[in-house]
Amino acid sequence: MPDYLDTDQGRRIAYHRTDGTGPGVVFLGGFRSDMTGTKAQYLEEWARAQGRAFLRFDYSGHGQSSGAFDEGCIGDWMQDAMAAVQALTEGPQVLVGSSMGGWIALLLARAMPERLAGLVTIAAAPDFTEDSMWAGFDAEQQVTLEGEGQIALPSEYGEALVITKRLIEDGRDHLVLRDPLALPFPVRMLQGTADADVDMSLALRLLDHAQGADIRLTLVKGADHRFSDAACLEMITAAVQDVSHAV
């Protein structure tokens, strides 16, 4: 059973925390994913074996946390992540952000850089609500979203994906690829070339845009968006060790 954190915004965030030495590791999951995924649990087992502090949690509207998914937005989930880091960790942390979690991690890096020892992104998807969702809607879909406040998109994962006007508009308030993005700590970006959800051109765009003295991108030929086979999982923990040693 998870523990729960009650945030200042009135949300209940489910989490699992492992005590250990620092810098701690915090896993930030993706859009509509939860903390029971392969990468989160693999990292937890690795951290426990290393004696490292580790935290995984569910954003509001995800997994075992409170709230409905289609009522949330990037700003809410950023607030959840900030509350979790502030209340449940001590000292500098290595953030590991997967897909949307990579965007959330970049927002935390901008808001609280003093709490980051390093950053590892896995198929990071910054600004996807604007550059992928909104830009990918046709004129009719954009009109429907503006007029009705939401649209429903078919999903390969079962029930339709509801995209709200609030998600899109809030996303515009949290874009990270339009203004300077300082990352003054070690950063390791991992990206599969066979990722059907996040094109590797986005990883190259982020690499070019971010400002920092120790930022590296690794492209993995043939790896998909899940980035969860044995070799990819080992690359994630190696990247966490790399940024930790660089501190």
Secondary structure, 3 states (H helix, E strand, C coil): CCEEEECCCCCEEEEEEECCEEEEEEEECCCCCCCCCHHHHHHHHHHHHHCEEEEEECCCCCCCCCCCHHHCCHHHHHHHHHHHHHHHCCCCEEEEEECHHHHHHHHHHHHCHHHEEEEEEECCCCCHHHHHHHHHCCHHHHHHHHHHCEEEEEECCEEEEEEEHHHHHHHHCCCCCCCCEECCCCEEEEEECCCCCCCHHHHHHHHHHEECCCEEEEEECCCCCCCCCHHHHHHHHHHHHHHHHCC
